[in-house]
Each structure stands twice: as structure tokens, then as C-alpha cells.
Amino acid sequence: MVKVSELRERDVVNMSDGRRLGYIEDIEMDLAAGRVTAIIVPGPGKLLGLLGRGRDMVIPWEQIRKIGADVILVEIAGG
């Protein structure tokens, strides 16, 4: 079992290009089915974070390849 608070401490990395996407900010759940449907990673900062940030990245559960002790590997084509 893994707690959501523990998942938020792990880097999310795209296996397609090796790019670090950040940390999980939120999750989407299907309450009727009782399962996580996606993880949400904050969008990239704009101009050193002074002007807000881009749109959040919603990563469907099907694109998660491995949840390790320190990192969550996802596969996003064209990343």
C-alpha cells in the first residue's frame, strides 16, 4: 500500500525523453469504481515563476509505467 502523501514526494519522469516533470500536485479518482484515474503535475513556470505557470499536466493512470521508491516513471509520447 502507498499513501497519496508518499506519492507526492516522488519525482515524475517521462521515460520517452528522460525529462523530469515535477511532483504530483493532485490526483483524479473515479469514486464509483474506487480507483485512481490520473495524476496531475503542475505546469512549467513562466519567466522564473513570476508570471504564474502553464497548464497542469494530467497524466492518465494507463501512462504510468512504474512507481518506485523515489520516482514515478510515465510514458508520454512527444512529451
ABEGO torsion letter per residue (X at the ends): XBBAAAAAABBBBBAAAGBBAEBBABBBBBAAAGBBABBBBBBBBBGGGAAEBBBBBBBBAAABABBBAABBBBBBBGX
